[in-house]
Amino acid sequence: MNLGKVAVLMGGTSAEREVSLMSGRGVLAALQAQGVAAEAFDPAERSLWELQRDGFERVFIALHGRHGEDGTVQGALELMRIPYTGSGVMASAIAMDKVMTKRIWAAEGLPTPRWVWLAPERQARADVVAVPDALGLPLIVKPPREGSSIGITKVAGYSQMQDAVTLAARYDADVLCEEFVEGIEITCAVLGSGASARALPVIRIDAPEGNYDYEHKYFSEDTGYRCPSGLPPAEEAEAQRLTLAAYRALGCRGWGRADLMLRSGGANPDRKLFLLEMNTSPGMTGHSLVPMAARAAGMSYERLCVELLAQAALDTP
């Protein structure tokens, strides 16, 4: 397959820059090993308009976080008419914003944990300490437009709320407070678009003490991953069904990965599934989950990268 001259966008300016560089280097090496004329391109060091000037015909987006996963780069590529991997402008922007994502999922009847949105004018102490009354304890506080568990806190008591909100607000003017679902953390990747989109095998994540933070996601060898997940077939199938429904509801295409919780602990261990978020530019590092699920489905890392690149498209052909 002749895929032309390809730029692998990596690095960028977000808080996830280092992870993006790891993803991008892996993708670049895989594409080059498959004979693709691929080059590294860091938007933090070069103007995006050089993509058009230098004759790049496709772009593999290995950027994570803001200005890479939020529709901004996608919009620039649309203007330059250069096909790119992953979701388009609108789906990328919505999925990057966890509050907007949850609003759409709730409107579609898809299960997601209860939440409270704290806009900047609602982050005074009286508003902050009222959140546990609405959501219960423990609860999760995080910036709604960051990934990789950056700025996230599990709050166990009222006294921790203000510090948790202050931390999240360092990364985003808005703050998302979310009901804590006690149970099993899983993730499910999707490849393709529309009716032809397919869910890959579910991965169960066993992080030390349930703490799947930045360190445990990308650097620690202590986190365990199960693929096959070991879940009963009916639960695995339901996780895949929900993931596909969530993916299509947001208008995603190309690929993505949903994070979910299976409630199996606490006061109501009913084994209900809850959607947490949708990643439209998932990690492709040595610890990343989409390549792991692809391997379980019989697809090598190199083949995965080429397949994703072959699906590069524009919102408006």
C-alpha positions as MATLAB code, in Angstrom:
seq = 'MNLGKVAVLMGGTSAEREVSLMSGRGVLAALQAQGVAAEAFDPAERSLWELQRDGFERVFIALHGRHGEDGTVQGALELMRIPYTGSGVMASAIAMDKVMTKRIWAAEGLPTPRWVWLAPERQARADVVAVPDALGLPLIVKPPREGSSIGITKVAGYSQMQDAVTLAARYDADVLCEEFVEGIEITCAVLGSGASARALPVIRIDAPEGNYDYEHKYFSEDTGYRCPSGLPPAEEAEAQRLTLAAYRALGCRGWGRADLMLRSGGANPDRKLFLLEMNTSPGMTGHSLVPMAARAAGMSYERLCVELLAQAALDTP';
ca = [
       0.000    0.000    0.000;
       1.400    3.394   -1.016;
       0.552    5.761    1.806;
       2.726    8.604    0.547;
       4.844   10.949    2.637;
       3.691   10.711    6.255;
       4.235   12.965    9.259;
       3.971   11.470   12.742;
       2.895   14.324   14.989;
       4.408   13.908   18.446;
       5.432   15.976   21.433;
       3.465   19.190   21.273;
       2.856   21.599   24.129;
       0.385   19.810   26.419;
       1.002   18.403   29.880;
       1.227   14.999   28.173;
       4.183   15.944   25.971;
       6.562   13.260   27.295;
       4.010   10.494   26.830;
       3.295   11.755   23.317;
       6.982   11.585   22.443;
       7.073    7.961   23.596;
       3.970    7.145   21.553;
       5.255    8.950   18.489;
       8.653    7.290   18.503;
       7.020    3.876   18.674;
       4.639    4.660   15.818;
       7.418    6.167   13.702;
       9.645    3.118   14.095;
       6.739    0.773   13.299;
       5.746    2.645   10.146;
       9.323    2.900    8.909;
       9.799   -0.827    9.528;
       6.812   -1.414    7.240;
       8.360    0.673    4.470;
       6.264    3.794    5.027;
       7.991    7.103    4.228;
       7.331    8.501    7.685;
       9.046   11.372    9.487;
       8.783   12.814   12.991;
       7.105   16.204   13.325;
       6.911   18.088   16.647;
       4.438   21.013   16.555;
       6.241   22.552   19.522;
       9.307   23.010   17.322;
       7.846   23.541   13.835;
       4.911   25.396   12.337;
       2.056   23.135   11.290;
       1.951   24.911    7.932;
       5.259   23.227    7.091;
       3.250   20.037    6.639;
       1.647   21.536    3.554;
       4.801   23.255    2.357;
       6.860   20.077    2.617;
       4.354   17.913    0.784;
       3.140   15.574    3.529;
       0.217   13.505    2.268;
      -1.007   11.941    5.504;
      -0.603   12.589    9.217;
      -0.531   10.096   12.069;
      -1.569   12.021   15.179;
       0.372   10.704   18.178;
      -0.259   13.871   20.177;
      -2.084   13.634   23.500;
      -3.975   16.300   25.405;
      -4.557   19.887   24.420;
      -3.634   21.162   20.985;
      -3.428   17.596   19.744;
      -6.423   15.616   20.895;
      -8.958   18.429   21.258;
      -9.853   19.256   17.663;
      -7.407   22.129   17.174;
      -4.781   20.207   15.179;
      -7.569   18.394   13.383;
      -9.030   21.743   12.296;
      -5.675   22.918   10.931;
      -5.285   19.687    8.959;
      -8.797   20.096    7.561;
      -7.834   23.560    6.286;
      -4.675   22.154    4.692;
      -6.616   19.192    3.251;
      -4.187   16.647    4.723;
      -5.921   13.418    5.880;
      -5.203   12.449    9.488;
      -5.760    9.533   11.833;
      -8.492    9.410   14.419;
     -11.614   11.435   15.041;
     -12.555   14.675   13.345;
     -12.828   18.180   14.773;
     -16.146   17.935   16.594;
     -15.729   14.441   18.054;
     -12.180   15.244   19.188;
     -13.284   18.456   20.892;
     -16.232   16.820   22.643;
     -14.348   13.729   23.808;
     -11.543   15.890   25.201;
     -14.086   17.632   27.441;
     -15.281   15.081   29.984;
     -18.237   17.240   31.039;
     -19.555   17.550   27.474;
     -18.917   13.839   26.944;
     -20.948   12.938   30.015;
     -23.787   15.234   28.946;
     -24.055   13.477   25.590;
     -23.816   10.015   27.097;
     -26.474   10.877   29.682;
     -28.740   12.224   26.928;
     -28.256    8.946   25.035;
     -29.097    6.900   28.117;
     -25.555    5.557   28.500;
     -24.362    4.937   32.077;
     -21.739    7.301   33.495;
     -21.000    8.196   37.140;
     -22.911   11.137   38.621;
     -20.999   14.399   38.509;
     -20.818   18.028   39.595;
     -19.230   20.649   37.343;
     -17.458   23.494   39.126;
     -17.023   26.475   36.819;
     -14.474   29.091   37.998;
     -17.188   31.162   39.720;
     -18.353   28.061   41.635;
     -15.047   27.160   43.274;
     -15.498   29.138   46.475;
     -15.264   27.140   49.680;
     -19.037   26.956   50.233;
     -19.585   25.435   46.782;
     -16.644   23.057   47.077;
     -17.554   21.559   50.456;
     -21.136   21.006   49.276;
     -20.019   18.550   46.566;
     -19.634   15.493   48.857;
     -23.220   16.017   50.010;
     -24.339   15.523   46.410;
     -21.977   12.737   45.343;
     -20.995   11.008   48.578;
     -17.490   10.022   49.649;
     -15.039    9.031   48.401;
     -15.232   10.963   45.137;
     -12.934   11.910   42.266;
     -11.819   15.468   41.433;
     -10.087   16.147   38.103;
      -9.598   18.677   35.325;
     -12.171   17.890   32.619;
      -9.848   18.596   29.685;
      -6.678   16.715   30.643;
      -5.721   13.060   30.285;
      -3.243   10.529   31.653;
      -4.630   11.021   35.197;
      -2.991   14.460   35.389;
      -4.356   16.654   38.197;
      -6.650   13.948   39.579;
      -7.373   13.327   43.279;
      -9.389   10.674   45.073;
     -11.013   12.588   47.920;
     -11.809   10.660   51.085;
     -13.040   13.511   53.309;
     -14.417   17.046   53.282;
     -11.075   18.482   54.399;
      -9.395   17.311   51.195;
     -11.844   18.928   48.800;
     -10.310   22.402   48.535;
      -6.796   21.088   47.870;
      -8.150   18.682   45.253;
     -10.028   21.463   43.462;
      -6.991   23.740   43.617;
      -4.814   21.028   42.047;
      -7.296   20.334   39.247;
      -7.684   24.061   38.583;
      -3.963   24.325   37.853;
      -4.638   22.407   34.654;
      -8.126   23.640   33.742;
     -10.290   26.602   34.729;
     -13.208   24.206   35.196;
     -13.173   21.291   37.641;
     -15.064   18.017   37.382;
     -16.150   16.200   40.536;
     -17.320   12.657   39.925;
     -18.969    9.908   41.928;
     -16.445    7.224   42.858;
     -17.360    3.788   41.530;
     -15.696    1.047   43.539;
     -14.828   -2.019   41.545;
     -12.866   -3.245   38.549;
     -11.261   -0.823   36.106;
     -11.387   -1.924   32.476;
     -10.725   -0.407   29.089;
     -11.982   -1.255   25.628;
     -10.528   -0.089   22.315;
     -12.387    0.470   19.062;
     -11.086    0.380   15.494;
     -12.979    1.687   12.485;
     -15.895    4.008   11.872;
     -19.671    3.971   11.864;
     -21.411    0.651   11.428;
     -18.100   -1.086   10.614;
     -16.429   -0.045   13.896;
     -15.393   -3.041   15.990;
     -14.465   -3.414   19.638;
     -11.219   -5.136   20.574;
     -10.871   -7.482   23.561;
     -11.435   -5.862   26.946;
      -8.437   -5.263   29.227;
      -8.708   -5.463   32.996;
      -6.363   -3.121   34.885;
      -5.007   -4.148   38.273;
      -3.144   -1.133   39.657;
      -1.520   -1.184   43.112;
      -4.231   -0.284   45.636;
      -6.430    0.716   42.705;
      -4.232    3.745   42.014;
      -3.913    3.923   38.226;
      -2.108    7.267   38.189;
       0.397    8.797   35.733;
       3.331    6.817   37.127;
       1.465    3.504   37.103;
       0.139    4.123   33.585;
       3.417    4.780   31.847;
       6.423    3.839   33.928;
       5.674    1.365   36.724;
       6.022   -2.379   36.263;
       3.695   -2.965   39.229;
       0.454   -2.479   37.311;
      -1.116   -5.694   36.061;
      -3.072   -6.040   32.833;
      -5.330   -8.951   31.938;
      -6.203   -9.539   28.319;
      -8.265  -11.697   28.025;
      -9.916   -9.823   30.880;
     -11.176  -12.879   32.744;
     -14.636  -11.307   32.992;
     -17.666  -13.500   32.348;
     -18.426  -13.506   28.596;
     -21.678  -11.619   29.103;
     -19.918   -8.796   30.961;
     -17.156   -8.587   28.362;
     -19.762   -8.399   25.599;
     -21.691   -5.699   27.443;
     -18.522   -3.634   27.923;
     -17.850   -3.872   24.189;
     -21.452   -2.961   23.363;
     -21.391    0.091   25.630;
     -18.034    1.185   24.250;
     -19.269    1.037   20.663;
     -22.436    2.930   21.602;
     -20.391    5.581   23.415;
     -17.953    5.882   20.496;
     -20.728    6.303   17.944;
     -22.682    8.736   20.137;
     -19.699   11.106   20.123;
     -19.177   10.713   16.373;
     -15.719    9.164   16.735;
     -13.924    7.552   13.821;
     -10.657    5.759   13.079;
      -9.917    4.527   16.556;
     -10.466    5.265   20.217;
     -10.487    3.740   23.674;
     -13.103    3.943   26.396;
     -12.319    3.662   30.088;
     -14.995    2.020   32.221;
     -15.650    0.865   35.776;
     -17.454   -2.348   36.721;
     -19.061   -1.755   40.116;
     -18.197   -4.778   42.224;
     -17.538   -3.261   45.649;
     -18.941   -0.776   48.113;
     -22.517   -0.705   49.341;
     -24.013   -1.769   46.005;
     -21.802   -4.336   44.219;
     -24.285   -4.880   41.404;
     -21.628   -5.301   38.669;
     -23.074   -2.422   36.679;
     -20.804   -0.852   34.059;
     -20.097    2.886   33.943;
     -18.388    4.847   31.169;
     -15.689    7.225   32.413;
     -14.187    8.800   29.295;
     -13.333    8.325   25.636;
      -9.776    8.743   24.388;
      -9.590    9.729   20.709;
      -5.775    9.688   20.492;
      -4.820    6.810   22.793;
      -1.286    6.082   23.920;
       0.977    3.940   21.774;
       3.825    3.433   24.261;
       5.254    0.171   25.557;
       2.696    0.298   28.401;
      -0.243    1.366   26.246;
      -3.500   -0.506   26.078;
      -4.671   -0.343   22.455;
      -1.584   -2.218   21.198;
      -2.127   -4.772   23.975;
      -5.742   -5.349   22.931;
      -4.721   -5.522   19.275;
      -2.162   -8.233   20.076;
      -4.871  -10.222   21.838;
      -6.902   -9.944   18.630;
      -3.961  -11.228   16.571;
      -2.711   -7.867   15.281;
       0.918   -6.807   15.672;
       1.913   -3.280   16.705;
       3.288   -2.616   13.216;
       0.123   -3.818   11.495;
      -2.007   -1.736   13.877;
      -0.062    1.417   13.026;
      -0.361    0.807    9.285;
      -4.093    0.050    9.538;
      -4.734    3.248   11.487;
      -2.731    5.256    8.977;
      -4.581    3.692    6.057;
      -7.852    4.966    7.578;
      -6.604    8.582    7.700;
      -9.393   10.840    6.485;
     -10.922   14.305    6.511;
     -14.287   15.399    7.895;
     -15.106   16.881    4.491;
     -13.532   14.798    1.690;
];
